[in-house]
Amino acid sequence: MYLRNTIAFIILSLTVLVYSMTVIASDEAKMKTFKGATSMELASMNIEGVNAFLADVVSSNDSDAPITCGLFRMEKGNSLQYTYTYDEAKIIVEGEMTIAEEGGETFHAVAGDVVYFDEGATITFSSDSSGVGFYCGQRAQDEV
């Protein structure tokens, strides 16, 4: 049930993103591509002592229900604690990271694993090496 809901959220998010880009950019290309996106340079989240990096790759222009997709990298070092103010799904695309919900489950995620975060979840990210995740969240671009 959890996996089905997560997959449904990802499909719905991508559908809304494509639809909103199509409606707003009717005279422009209907598809945007980002070749080699997992190799792009990710900006530091600028949290002292934490090796966490993030880059929004694409966002919808829908101000009522924006969707932003991008990449997150967590490297070995101090953990990152983050409280979500929006819903988000993340798929690990390379490496590994440990994802722990405050007061809940701890999950060791590897490439191919999907994790879904409800708004209000407080999550701690860490890695014994490095991991990269692709995310799709219900937020505007650069609203972290």
VMD Tcl script that builds the backbone (N, CA, C; Angstrom):
set m [mol new atoms 432]
animate dup $m
set s [atomselect $m all]
$s set {name element resname resid chain x y z} {
  {N N MET 1 A 0.830 -1.182 0.000}
  {CA C MET 1 A 0.000 0.000 0.000}
  {C C MET 1 A 0.883 1.256 0.000}
  {N N TYR 2 A 1.898 1.283 0.867}
  {CA C TYR 2 A 2.814 2.433 0.963}
  {C C TYR 2 A 3.521 2.648 -0.366}
  {N N LEU 3 A 4.054 1.552 -0.960}
  {CA C LEU 3 A 4.760 1.657 -2.236}
  {C C LEU 3 A 3.811 2.137 -3.326}
  {N N ARG 4 A 2.588 1.617 -3.342}
  {CA C ARG 4 A 1.610 2.025 -4.346}
  {C C ARG 4 A 1.292 3.512 -4.212}
  {N N ASN 5 A 1.129 4.012 -2.982}
  {CA C ASN 5 A 0.863 5.436 -2.765}
  {C C ASN 5 A 2.042 6.293 -3.199}
  {N N THR 6 A 3.260 5.838 -2.919}
  {CA C THR 6 A 4.461 6.582 -3.303}
  {C C THR 6 A 4.574 6.657 -4.819}
  {N N ILE 7 A 4.383 5.520 -5.487}
  {CA C ILE 7 A 4.446 5.500 -6.952}
  {C C ILE 7 A 3.359 6.383 -7.542}
  {N N ALA 8 A 2.153 6.311 -6.963}
  {CA C ALA 8 A 1.054 7.153 -7.450}
  {C C ALA 8 A 1.391 8.636 -7.286}
  {N N PHE 9 A 2.007 9.013 -6.161}
  {CA C PHE 9 A 2.401 10.410 -5.938}
  {C C PHE 9 A 3.416 10.861 -6.981}
  {N N ILE 10 A 4.409 10.016 -7.258}
  {CA C ILE 10 A 5.436 10.368 -8.245}
  {C C ILE 10 A 4.813 10.543 -9.619}
  {N N ILE 11 A 3.945 9.612 -10.009}
  {CA C ILE 11 A 3.291 9.697 -11.325}
  {C C ILE 11 A 2.419 10.945 -11.392}
  {N N LEU 12 A 1.634 11.185 -10.344}
  {CA C LEU 12 A 0.782 12.373 -10.313}
  {C C LEU 12 A 1.618 13.643 -10.371}
  {N N SER 13 A 2.705 13.695 -9.613}
  {CA C SER 13 A 3.574 14.877 -9.592}
  {C C SER 13 A 4.155 15.155 -10.964}
  {N N LEU 14 A 4.661 14.113 -11.609}
  {CA C LEU 14 A 5.246 14.304 -12.941}
  {C C LEU 14 A 4.180 14.685 -13.961}
  {N N THR 15 A 2.962 14.117 -13.831}
  {CA C THR 15 A 1.868 14.465 -14.736}
  {C C THR 15 A 1.497 15.935 -14.584}
  {N N VAL 16 A 1.369 16.404 -13.329}
  {CA C VAL 16 A 1.038 17.811 -13.091}
  {C C VAL 16 A 2.146 18.711 -13.620}
  {N N LEU 17 A 3.405 18.325 -13.392}
  {CA C LEU 17 A 4.541 19.112 -13.876}
  {C C LEU 17 A 4.500 19.232 -15.394}
  {N N VAL 18 A 4.316 18.116 -16.083}
  {CA C VAL 18 A 4.273 18.142 -17.552}
  {C C VAL 18 A 3.070 18.942 -18.030}
  {N N TYR 19 A 1.895 18.745 -17.411}
  {CA C TYR 19 A 0.698 19.467 -17.798}
  {C C TYR 19 A 0.885 20.970 -17.613}
  {N N SER 20 A 1.398 21.383 -16.451}
  {CA C SER 20 A 1.546 22.814 -16.196}
  {C C SER 20 A 2.561 23.440 -17.135}
  {N N MET 21 A 3.628 22.704 -17.459}
  {CA C MET 21 A 4.621 23.226 -18.399}
  {C C MET 21 A 4.003 23.337 -19.790}
  {N N THR 22 A 3.121 22.414 -20.148}
  {CA C THR 22 A 2.475 22.428 -21.452}
  {C C THR 22 A 1.518 23.609 -21.560}
  {N N VAL 23 A 0.716 23.834 -20.536}
  {CA C VAL 23 A -0.262 24.917 -20.565}
  {C C VAL 23 A 0.430 26.277 -20.600}
  {N N ILE 24 A 1.432 26.470 -19.783}
  {CA C ILE 24 A 2.086 27.769 -19.668}
  {C C ILE 24 A 2.998 28.045 -20.855}
  {N N ALA 25 A 3.634 27.014 -21.381}
  {CA C ALA 25 A 4.592 27.198 -22.467}
  {C C ALA 25 A 4.027 26.651 -23.771}
  {N N SER 26 A 2.783 27.033 -24.100}
  {CA C SER 26 A 2.121 26.452 -25.272}
  {C C SER 26 A 2.840 26.773 -26.575}
  {N N ASP 27 A 3.570 27.885 -26.649}
  {CA C ASP 27 A 4.298 28.230 -27.861}
  {C C ASP 27 A 5.743 27.742 -27.812}
  {N N GLU 28 A 6.130 27.112 -26.726}
  {CA C GLU 28 A 7.488 26.620 -26.557}
  {C C GLU 28 A 7.491 25.099 -26.628}
  {N N ALA 29 A 8.664 24.534 -26.500}
  {CA C ALA 29 A 8.799 23.087 -26.471}
  {C C ALA 29 A 7.982 22.525 -25.318}
  {N N LYS 30 A 7.398 21.373 -25.521}
  {CA C LYS 30 A 6.567 20.736 -24.497}
  {C C LYS 30 A 7.378 19.804 -23.609}
  {N N MET 31 A 8.636 19.599 -23.960}
  {CA C MET 31 A 9.488 18.703 -23.192}
  {C C MET 31 A 10.797 19.407 -22.895}
  {N N LYS 32 A 11.280 19.219 -21.695}
  {CA C LYS 32 A 12.583 19.763 -21.316}
  {C C LYS 32 A 13.471 18.577 -20.964}
  {N N THR 33 A 14.711 18.617 -21.381}
  {CA C THR 33 A 15.631 17.524 -21.087}
  {C C THR 33 A 16.835 18.054 -20.324}
  {N N PHE 34 A 17.411 17.189 -19.506}
  {CA C PHE 34 A 18.532 17.554 -18.656}
  {C C PHE 34 A 19.544 16.411 -18.696}
  {N N LYS 35 A 20.280 16.347 -19.787}
  {CA C LYS 35 A 21.247 15.267 -20.005}
  {C C LYS 35 A 22.342 15.310 -18.942}
  {N N GLY 36 A 22.634 14.141 -18.378}
  {CA C GLY 36 A 23.696 14.039 -17.388}
  {C C GLY 36 A 23.409 14.776 -16.094}
  {N N ALA 37 A 22.142 14.935 -15.742}
  {CA C ALA 37 A 21.771 15.723 -14.564}
  {C C ALA 37 A 22.410 15.194 -13.286}
  {N N THR 38 A 22.584 13.882 -13.167}
  {CA C THR 38 A 23.172 13.354 -11.928}
  {C C THR 38 A 24.632 13.748 -11.771}
  {N N SER 39 A 25.245 14.269 -12.840}
  {CA C SER 39 A 26.645 14.724 -12.768}
  {C C SER 39 A 26.752 16.229 -12.542}
  {N N MET 40 A 25.615 16.930 -12.504}
  {CA C MET 40 A 25.668 18.381 -12.338}
  {C C MET 40 A 26.196 18.754 -10.958}
  {N N GLU 41 A 26.778 19.929 -10.856}
  {CA C GLU 41 A 27.293 20.406 -9.585}
  {C C GLU 41 A 26.125 20.830 -8.702}
  {N N LEU 42 A 26.100 20.317 -7.489}
  {CA C LEU 42 A 25.044 20.652 -6.544}
  {C C LEU 42 A 25.592 21.646 -5.527}
  {N N ALA 43 A 24.819 22.657 -5.227}
  {CA C ALA 43 A 25.255 23.694 -4.283}
  {C C ALA 43 A 25.182 23.176 -2.852}
  {N N SER 44 A 26.130 23.590 -2.048}
  {CA C SER 44 A 26.118 23.251 -0.632}
  {C C SER 44 A 24.863 23.843 0.007}
  {N N MET 45 A 24.306 23.129 0.968}
  {CA C MET 45 A 23.163 23.654 1.708}
  {C C MET 45 A 23.619 24.649 2.771}
  {N N ASN 46 A 24.945 24.870 2.856}
  {CA C ASN 46 A 25.543 25.863 3.761}
  {C C ASN 46 A 25.129 25.687 5.223}
  {N N ILE 47 A 25.205 24.443 5.672}
  {CA C ILE 47 A 24.970 24.140 7.075}
  {C C ILE 47 A 26.313 23.684 7.631}
  {N N GLU 48 A 26.855 24.461 8.543}
  {CA C GLU 48 A 28.202 24.215 9.046}
  {C C GLU 48 A 28.381 22.777 9.523}
  {N N GLY 49 A 29.442 22.127 9.015}
  {CA C GLY 49 A 29.784 20.773 9.415}
  {C C GLY 49 A 28.993 19.679 8.735}
  {N N VAL 50 A 28.042 20.043 7.871}
  {CA C VAL 50 A 27.186 19.057 7.202}
  {C C VAL 50 A 27.508 19.062 5.717}
  {N N ASN 51 A 27.813 17.874 5.180}
  {CA C ASN 51 A 28.139 17.729 3.759}
  {C C ASN 51 A 26.885 17.367 2.974}
  {N N ALA 52 A 25.960 18.323 2.870}
  {CA C ALA 52 A 24.702 18.133 2.149}
  {C C ALA 52 A 24.635 19.147 1.019}
  {N N PHE 53 A 24.185 18.669 -0.148}
  {CA C PHE 53 A 24.174 19.488 -1.365}
  {C C PHE 53 A 22.833 19.307 -2.063}
  {N N LEU 54 A 22.350 20.371 -2.733}
  {CA C LEU 54 A 21.015 20.354 -3.314}
  {C C LEU 54 A 20.962 21.243 -4.543}
  {N N ALA 55 A 20.198 20.825 -5.543}
  {CA C ALA 55 A 19.952 21.681 -6.713}
  {C C ALA 55 A 18.578 21.363 -7.280}
  {N N ASP 56 A 17.721 22.380 -7.362}
  {CA C ASP 56 A 16.456 22.228 -8.074}
  {C C ASP 56 A 16.784 22.206 -9.556}
  {N N VAL 57 A 16.250 21.215 -10.266}
  {CA C VAL 57 A 16.521 21.086 -11.693}
  {C C VAL 57 A 15.405 21.719 -12.511}
  {N N VAL 58 A 14.165 21.462 -12.137}
  {CA C VAL 58 A 13.037 21.999 -12.892}
  {C C VAL 58 A 11.849 22.182 -11.953}
  {N N SER 59 A 11.050 23.218 -12.231}
  {CA C SER 59 A 9.851 23.489 -11.436}
  {C C SER 59 A 8.701 23.842 -12.363}
  {N N SER 60 A 7.500 23.535 -11.899}
  {CA C SER 60 A 6.320 23.946 -12.647}
  {C C SER 60 A 6.076 25.430 -12.376}
  {N N ASN 61 A 5.245 26.040 -13.183}
  {CA C ASN 61 A 4.898 27.451 -12.998}
  {C C ASN 61 A 3.542 27.607 -12.320}
  {N N ASP 62 A 3.029 26.535 -11.770}
  {CA C ASP 62 A 1.721 26.540 -11.120}
  {C C ASP 62 A 1.853 27.111 -9.714}
  {N N SER 63 A 1.325 28.299 -9.471}
  {CA C SER 63 A 1.479 28.932 -8.154}
  {C C SER 63 A 0.570 28.306 -7.100}
  {N N ASP 64 A -0.512 27.631 -7.512}
  {CA C ASP 64 A -1.416 26.997 -6.549}
  {C C ASP 64 A -0.894 25.645 -6.070}
  {N N ALA 65 A -0.252 24.900 -6.944}
  {CA C ALA 65 A 0.260 23.569 -6.582}
  {C C ALA 65 A 1.582 23.331 -7.301}
  {N N PRO 66 A 2.623 24.070 -6.916}
  {CA C PRO 66 A 3.901 23.931 -7.609}
  {C C PRO 66 A 4.544 22.566 -7.348}
  {N N ILE 67 A 5.342 22.134 -8.295}
  {CA C ILE 67 A 6.110 20.898 -8.151}
  {C C ILE 67 A 7.538 21.216 -8.569}
  {N N THR 68 A 8.479 20.795 -7.750}
  {CA C THR 68 A 9.890 21.005 -8.049}
  {C C THR 68 A 10.610 19.671 -7.971}
  {N N CYS 69 A 11.454 19.429 -8.968}
  {CA C CYS 69 A 12.259 18.210 -9.009}
  {C C CYS 69 A 13.727 18.606 -9.030}
  {N N GLY 70 A 14.552 17.785 -8.402}
  {CA C GLY 70 A 15.968 18.093 -8.377}
  {C C GLY 70 A 16.777 16.974 -7.775}
  {N N LEU 71 A 17.995 17.306 -7.381}
  {CA C LEU 71 A 18.936 16.321 -6.860}
  {C C LEU 71 A 19.458 16.744 -5.494}
  {N N PHE 72 A 19.643 15.743 -4.639}
  {CA C PHE 72 A 20.160 15.940 -3.288}
  {C C PHE 72 A 21.300 14.952 -3.076}
  {N N ARG 73 A 22.417 15.445 -2.549}
  {CA C ARG 73 A 23.545 14.554 -2.243}
  {C C ARG 73 A 23.917 14.708 -0.780}
  {N N MET 74 A 24.115 13.578 -0.137}
  {CA C MET 74 A 24.559 13.543 1.257}
  {C C MET 74 A 25.869 12.790 1.291}
  {N N GLU 75 A 26.910 13.432 1.844}
  {CA C GLU 75 A 28.219 12.794 1.934}
  {C C GLU 75 A 28.545 12.478 3.381}
  {N N LYS 76 A 29.538 11.641 3.555}
  {CA C LYS 76 A 29.987 11.239 4.882}
  {C C LYS 76 A 30.305 12.475 5.720}
  {N N GLY 77 A 29.924 12.437 6.963}
  {CA C GLY 77 A 30.144 13.553 7.875}
  {C C GLY 77 A 28.973 13.670 8.822}
  {N N ASN 78 A 28.773 14.859 9.347}
  {CA C ASN 78 A 27.654 15.092 10.261}
  {C C ASN 78 A 26.335 14.911 9.544}
  {N N SER 79 A 25.330 14.489 10.278}
  {CA C SER 79 A 24.010 14.262 9.689}
  {C C SER 79 A 23.270 15.591 9.476}
  {N N LEU 80 A 22.261 15.538 8.629}
  {CA C LEU 80 A 21.405 16.687 8.331}
  {C C LEU 80 A 20.016 16.385 8.856}
  {N N GLN 81 A 19.472 17.261 9.692}
  {CA C GLN 81 A 18.083 17.121 10.126}
  {C C GLN 81 A 17.249 18.149 9.379}
  {N N TYR 82 A 16.123 17.692 8.827}
  {CA C TYR 82 A 15.288 18.559 7.993}
  {C C TYR 82 A 13.820 18.281 8.298}
  {N N THR 83 A 13.035 19.340 8.479}
  {CA C THR 83 A 11.592 19.197 8.668}
  {C C THR 83 A 10.901 19.657 7.388}
  {N N TYR 84 A 10.122 18.761 6.804}
  {CA C TYR 84 A 9.439 19.038 5.541}
  {C C TYR 84 A 8.228 19.926 5.753}
  {N N THR 85 A 8.119 20.983 4.953}
  {CA C THR 85 A 6.949 21.865 4.971}
  {C C THR 85 A 6.087 21.593 3.732}
  {N N TYR 86 A 6.338 20.466 3.073}
  {CA C TYR 86 A 5.660 20.050 1.851}
  {C C TYR 86 A 5.827 18.540 1.733}
  {N N ASP 87 A 5.047 17.912 0.850}
  {CA C ASP 87 A 5.196 16.485 0.566}
  {C C ASP 87 A 6.306 16.292 -0.458}
  {N N GLU 88 A 7.064 15.197 -0.323}
  {CA C GLU 88 A 8.146 14.932 -1.269}
  {C C GLU 88 A 8.376 13.434 -1.397}
  {N N ALA 89 A 8.742 13.018 -2.600}
  {CA C ALA 89 A 9.197 11.648 -2.851}
  {C C ALA 89 A 10.634 11.732 -3.336}
  {N N LYS 90 A 11.451 10.764 -2.926}
  {CA C LYS 90 A 12.863 10.754 -3.302}
  {C C LYS 90 A 13.221 9.341 -3.727}
  {N N ILE 91 A 13.939 9.210 -4.859}
  {CA C ILE 91 A 14.468 7.923 -5.277}
  {C C ILE 91 A 15.991 8.027 -5.246}
  {N N ILE 92 A 16.616 7.063 -4.609}
  {CA C ILE 92 A 18.076 7.052 -4.531}
  {C C ILE 92 A 18.594 6.573 -5.885}
  {N N VAL 93 A 19.438 7.394 -6.529}
  {CA C VAL 93 A 19.924 7.060 -7.867}
  {C C VAL 93 A 21.359 6.544 -7.863}
  {N N GLU 94 A 22.100 6.829 -6.799}
  {CA C GLU 94 A 23.437 6.251 -6.670}
  {C C GLU 94 A 23.890 6.312 -5.219}
  {N N GLY 95 A 24.766 5.385 -4.852}
  {CA C GLY 95 A 25.319 5.362 -3.505}
  {C C GLY 95 A 24.323 4.902 -2.466}
  {N N GLU 96 A 24.485 5.434 -1.259}
  {CA C GLU 96 A 23.638 5.031 -0.137}
  {C C GLU 96 A 23.497 6.175 0.846}
  {N N MET 97 A 22.412 6.142 1.591}
  {CA C MET 97 A 22.246 7.066 2.709}
  {C C MET 97 A 21.285 6.448 3.714}
  {N N THR 98 A 21.444 6.847 4.944}
  {CA C THR 98 A 20.543 6.409 6.001}
  {C C THR 98 A 19.547 7.537 6.238}
  {N N ILE 99 A 18.270 7.165 6.272}
  {CA C ILE 99 A 17.185 8.132 6.405}
  {C C ILE 99 A 16.366 7.719 7.618}
  {N N ALA 100 A 16.311 8.587 8.625}
  {CA C ALA 100 A 15.631 8.263 9.874}
  {C C ALA 100 A 14.541 9.278 10.168}
  {N N GLU 101 A 13.343 8.784 10.455}
  {CA C GLU 101 A 12.243 9.654 10.843}
  {C C GLU 101 A 12.283 9.856 12.354}
  {N N GLU 102 A 12.147 11.096 12.779}
  {CA C GLU 102 A 12.137 11.381 14.205}
  {C C GLU 102 A 11.025 10.576 14.880}
  {N N GLY 103 A 11.411 9.753 15.850}
  {CA C GLY 103 A 10.439 8.937 16.568}
  {C C GLY 103 A 9.901 7.767 15.771}
  {N N GLY 104 A 10.551 7.459 14.639}
  {CA C GLY 104 A 10.015 6.392 13.780}
  {C C GLY 104 A 11.104 5.510 13.201}
  {N N GLU 105 A 10.891 5.092 11.990}
  {CA C GLU 105 A 11.732 4.129 11.296}
  {C C GLU 105 A 13.068 4.725 10.843}
  {N N THR 106 A 14.103 3.883 10.828}
  {CA C THR 106 A 15.381 4.212 10.209}
  {C C THR 106 A 15.539 3.279 9.025}
  {N N PHE 107 A 15.883 3.843 7.870}
  {CA C PHE 107 A 15.939 3.082 6.625}
  {C C PHE 107 A 17.285 3.314 5.956}
  {N N HIS 108 A 17.980 2.221 5.639}
  {CA C HIS 108 A 19.238 2.335 4.896}
  {C C HIS 108 A 18.868 2.241 3.408}
  {N N ALA 109 A 18.912 3.366 2.705}
  {CA C ALA 109 A 18.475 3.448 1.318}
  {C C ALA 109 A 19.658 3.300 0.362}
  {N N VAL 110 A 19.456 2.516 -0.699}
  {CA C VAL 110 A 20.457 2.330 -1.745}
  {C C VAL 110 A 19.798 2.605 -3.092}
  {N N ALA 111 A 20.625 2.671 -4.137}
  {CA C ALA 111 A 20.118 2.978 -5.478}
  {C C ALA 111 A 18.904 2.108 -5.812}
  {N N GLY 112 A 17.857 2.772 -6.257}
  {CA C GLY 112 A 16.618 2.089 -6.624}
  {C C GLY 112 A 15.533 2.177 -5.566}
  {N N ASP 113 A 15.883 2.559 -4.339}
  {CA C ASP 113 A 14.898 2.686 -3.262}
  {C C ASP 113 A 14.171 4.020 -3.359}
  {N N VAL 114 A 12.880 4.006 -3.023}
  {CA C VAL 114 A 12.051 5.211 -3.018}
  {C C VAL 114 A 11.583 5.469 -1.590}
  {N N VAL 115 A 11.626 6.742 -1.185}
  {CA C VAL 115 A 11.157 7.145 0.134}
  {C C VAL 115 A 10.188 8.314 -0.067}
  {N N TYR 116 A 9.098 8.316 0.697}
  {CA C TYR 116 A 8.110 9.387 0.622}
  {C C TYR 116 A 8.038 10.076 1.981}
  {N N PHE 117 A 7.990 11.411 1.979}
  {CA C PHE 117 A 7.914 12.199 3.202}
  {C C PHE 117 A 6.641 13.029 3.193}
  {N N ASP 118 A 5.823 12.875 4.208}
  {CA C ASP 118 A 4.645 13.723 4.370}
  {C C ASP 118 A 5.069 15.084 4.924}
  {N N GLU 119 A 4.312 16.106 4.596}
  {CA C GLU 119 A 4.524 17.423 5.190}
  {C C GLU 119 A 4.543 17.283 6.710}
  {N N GLY 120 A 5.508 17.913 7.361}
  {CA C GLY 120 A 5.623 17.851 8.809}
  {C C GLY 120 A 6.603 16.804 9.310}
  {N N ALA 121 A 7.054 15.899 8.436}
  {CA C ALA 121 A 8.013 14.870 8.851}
  {C C ALA 121 A 9.364 15.513 9.168}
  {N N THR 122 A 9.957 15.119 10.278}
  {CA C THR 122 A 11.316 15.545 10.614}
  {C C THR 122 A 12.220 14.356 10.348}
  {N N ILE 123 A 13.155 14.539 9.420}
  {CA C ILE 123 A 13.987 13.457 8.907}
  {C C ILE 123 A 15.457 13.789 9.128}
  {N N THR 124 A 16.237 12.770 9.490}
  {CA C THR 124 A 17.681 12.918 9.603}
  {C C THR 124 A 18.326 12.100 8.493}
  {N N PHE 125 A 19.156 12.763 7.692}
  {CA C PHE 125 A 19.897 12.129 6.597}
  {C C PHE 125 A 21.348 11.982 7.016}
  {N N SER 126 A 21.951 10.838 6.690}
  {CA C SER 126 A 23.382 10.639 6.913}
  {C C SER 126 A 23.876 9.623 5.888}
  {N N SER 127 A 25.197 9.522 5.763}
  {CA C SER 127 A 25.778 8.548 4.852}
  {C C SER 127 A 27.154 8.143 5.356}
  {N N ASP 128 A 27.462 6.856 5.216}
  {CA C ASP 128 A 28.798 6.365 5.560}
  {C C ASP 128 A 29.769 6.595 4.409}
  {N N SER 129 A 29.236 6.981 3.245}
  {CA C SER 129 A 30.072 7.274 2.072}
  {C C SER 129 A 29.464 8.469 1.344}
  {N N SER 130 A 28.546 8.211 0.432}
  {CA C SER 130 A 27.871 9.269 -0.314}
  {C C SER 130 A 26.641 8.683 -1.001}
  {N N GLY 131 A 25.615 9.476 -1.123}
  {CA C GLY 131 A 24.419 9.044 -1.836}
  {C C GLY 131 A 23.773 10.213 -2.534}
  {N N VAL 132 A 23.140 9.932 -3.678}
  {CA C VAL 132 A 22.434 10.956 -4.448}
  {C C VAL 132 A 20.995 10.507 -4.629}
  {N N GLY 133 A 20.068 11.429 -4.374}
  {CA C GLY 133 A 18.658 11.154 -4.560}
  {C C GLY 133 A 18.027 12.166 -5.499}
  {N N PHE 134 A 17.106 11.688 -6.332}
  {CA C PHE 134 A 16.282 12.558 -7.176}
  {C C PHE 134 A 14.994 12.786 -6.407}
  {N N TYR 135 A 14.588 14.045 -6.246}
  {CA C TYR 135 A 13.369 14.329 -5.499}
  {C C TYR 135 A 12.342 15.024 -6.371}
  {N N CYS 136 A 11.099 14.874 -5.964}
  {CA C CYS 136 A 9.984 15.572 -6.587}
  {C C CYS 136 A 9.070 15.986 -5.430}
  {N N GLY 137 A 8.977 17.309 -5.208}
  {CA C GLY 137 A 8.231 17.803 -4.057}
  {C C GLY 137 A 7.201 18.837 -4.413}
  {N N GLN 138 A 6.198 18.964 -3.555}
  {CA C GLN 138 A 5.105 19.912 -3.744}
  {C C GLN 138 A 5.501 21.261 -3.166}
  {N N ARG 139 A 6.478 21.918 -3.849}
  {CA C ARG 139 A 6.961 23.235 -3.411}
  {C C ARG 139 A 7.438 24.032 -4.614}
  {N N ALA 140 A 7.569 25.321 -4.428}
  {CA C ALA 140 A 8.102 26.184 -5.481}
  {C C ALA 140 A 9.617 26.057 -5.538}
  {N N GLN 141 A 10.187 26.459 -6.657}
  {CA C GLN 141 A 11.645 26.412 -6.832}
  {C C GLN 141 A 12.334 27.255 -5.767}
  {N N ASP 142 A 13.446 26.732 -5.252}
  {CA C ASP 142 A 14.290 27.395 -4.239}
  {C C ASP 142 A 13.588 27.669 -2.918}
  {N N GLU 143 A 12.488 26.991 -2.661}
  {CA C GLU 143 A 11.735 27.141 -1.409}
  {C C GLU 143 A 12.120 25.988 -0.487}
  {N N VAL 144 A 13.300 26.070 0.103}
  {CA C VAL 144 A 13.795 24.973 0.952}
  {C C VAL 144 A 13.816 25.405 2.396}
}
mol reanalyze $m
mol bondsrecalc $m
mol representation Tube
mol addrep $m
